[in-house]
Amino acid sequence: MSERSFKKKQRNQKNRNRKPIIVIAAEGRNKTEKIYIESLKDKIVDKSVKFIKIGATTDPYGLFKGVEKYWNQNELLGELGDKAYIMLDVDCDKKKLELIRELENQNDNIRFIISNPCIEIWFLQHFGYSTKAYVDSKEPKKDLATKIDGYRESMDISSIINPHILKATENIEKLKIHYEKIGIAWGSDECNPMTDVPELLKELGVINW
């Protein structure tokens, strides 16, 4: 057996014995997403989560290429259940959203988990259902600060919101129905507020429906 064949056999054997790997990346230096996902790690039992840092970049293209590079370097495989997600705020930016959709079409293994305008939309839904639209990412943060005293980015609020995660998921489902009734496609630039965070949590096994 050649050395190359032997190494390939070793790699295949190793792959068969591991959990599916879920790669997660987020924008820039903001640690909000990482802190939140890590707060749920005790609920993630059948997946191996790798939260990676792609420098200080905040643009969809740079994040996508960084995740793609990590995927290839670590020889991840979609057929083994490996997946990659990029958590990103759309910030009410139509062009940014269009670029995200273009990038998603380039690689079936990488998906963006978007929030419009920002991930605080997901956090707010833990406190009650709302269809309130926002003009920028600052407004949801201000609203969240009325629910959580002193709220700021990268603050660990898991002990406050995690007990209400199913309620928040139900509220997002209600939000989807609301948009369907008024003829707005989920994830379009008109969809404000919105967030895909529950889809990631379903993939991780944190929520089961």
N, C-alpha and C positions, 0 to 999 in steps of 0.2 A: 504494500500500500504506500502510495506517495505521501510526502509530508503534507501537501496541500489537501489531499483526500482525508488524511488523518485529522487535520485541524477542522475540516468541514464536518466530519463525523462527530468530533468533540462538541462543536458549536451546536449542532442539531440536537445532540443528547441534552446539552445544557438548556436549550430552548424548551424542550419538552417538559422539563422539570420545574419550570418557573411560572409565576403568575403573570397574567397579561400586564404589560407596563403602560401606564397612563402618564404621558408627559404633559405638564401644564406650564405655560409661560404667561407672564403679564407684562404690562408696559412700564418702562422707565424704572425709577427708584422707588416708586410707591409700593409699599409692602402690604397694602390692604387686602388684596386677593390672597396672597400667600398666608397671611395670618388667619384669614377666614377658613381657607381649605384645611390648614393644619389643625384648626380647632375641631375638625370633624373626623380626624384620622382614626379615632377609636371605632367609628362606624364603617370604616373601609376595610373589609376583611379578605376579599378575594381578588384585589387588584394591588399592584405595586405602583405607588404614585411618586413621580419624579418631578419636583418643581424646579425648573431651570431659570437662570437669569440670562437675558440677552442684552448685556450692557445697560446703557441708559436710554435706549431707543424707545420711542413712543409711536413710531409710524408702523402701519400694518405690514408694509413690505419688509422692513428690517426685521420685525418679529417673525414673520413667516419664513424668511430665509434662515434666520438663526435656528428656528425649530427644525426646519428641513435639514440643516447641516447636522444638528444633534441626532436626528432620526437616522441619517445615513451613517454617521460615524459609529453609532452604537448598534447598527445592524438590526433595527427594530422591524417587526414584521406584522402587517395588518392581519394576515391569516392566523396569527397566534393570539389575536385579540388586542394587540398593541394599538394605541390611538394617541393622538396629540391634540391638545386644545390650547388656544390662545385667548386669554381673557382680556377684553379690550372695551374701553368706553368709546362710544361713537361721537359723543359731544355734539349732537344735533348737526353733524357734518355729512351732508349728502354725498359729497365726493369721496370722503373717507369710507363710507358704507359701500359705495360702488366698487372701490378698490378691494375691499374685503371680499366681496362676492366674486370678483375676478380671480383673486388669489385662491379662494376655496375650490374653484374649478380646476386648478392646476395640480392638486394633490388630494386624492380621496382620503388620505390618512390624517390630514390636518384640518381641523375645523375651528372657526372663531366662535367664542362664546361672548356675544356682544350685549352691552347694556346701553340704552339710550335714554338720557344722556350719559349715565354713569351707574356703577354698581350699587350706589346708594339707593337706587330704585328698588333693588331686591331687598335691601335692609328695611326700607320703609314699609314694604308689604307685610312685614312681620307684625306691624302695629295696626294694620287695617287696610282694607281694600280701597284703592284710589285710582282714578283715571286722570289725575291732574297732570297736564303737560308742562314741560319746562323749556326755557329758552337757552339754558346753558347748564354746565355741571355744578355750578356753585349753588344754585337754588335747592336741589335735592339735599345737599350737604347741610344747608341752613335749616331745612325742614327736619332733617334727622337730628340736628342739634336741639330741636324743641322736644324730641322724644328721649334723647340720651344727652344728658347735661355734659357739656364740654366736648362733644363729638368732634373728632378731627380725623383726617386720613391716617392710615396705619395704626389706628387705635383698635385694641382688641375688645370687641363688643360681644363676643361669642356667648358669654354667660347670660347676656340679656336677651339675645335674639334666638339662639339655638333651640330653646324649649318651644318656640313657636314656628318651627320650620315647616310643619305640615300646613299650618294656617297660611303661611306665606305662599306655599305651593298652590293651595286652593285659590288664593287671590290672583295668582298669575294665570291660572286656568280661566278664571272669570274674566280677566283682562283680555285673554285671547278671544273669548266668546263675544265680548264687547266690540272688539275691532272687526270681527267677522260680520257682526250685525250692521255695522256702519260702512262696510265695504273696504276696509283697510287691511292689507296683507300683513301678517305677522312678520316682523323683521324688516319691513320697508322703511323708507326715510320718514314717512308720515306716522309711523308707529312710535308714539311718544306719550307716555313712558312705556318702556319695555325692557325685558331682560331674559337672556337665555340661561341664566345660572341654574335653574331647576333641571335643565337637560343634562348639564354636567353632573349634578348631584345624583341624578338617576343612573348615569353611566358608572359612577363610583359606588353605587349601591347604598347611598346615604338615605335616599327616598326610594320607595318601591313601586311608585305608580306615576 
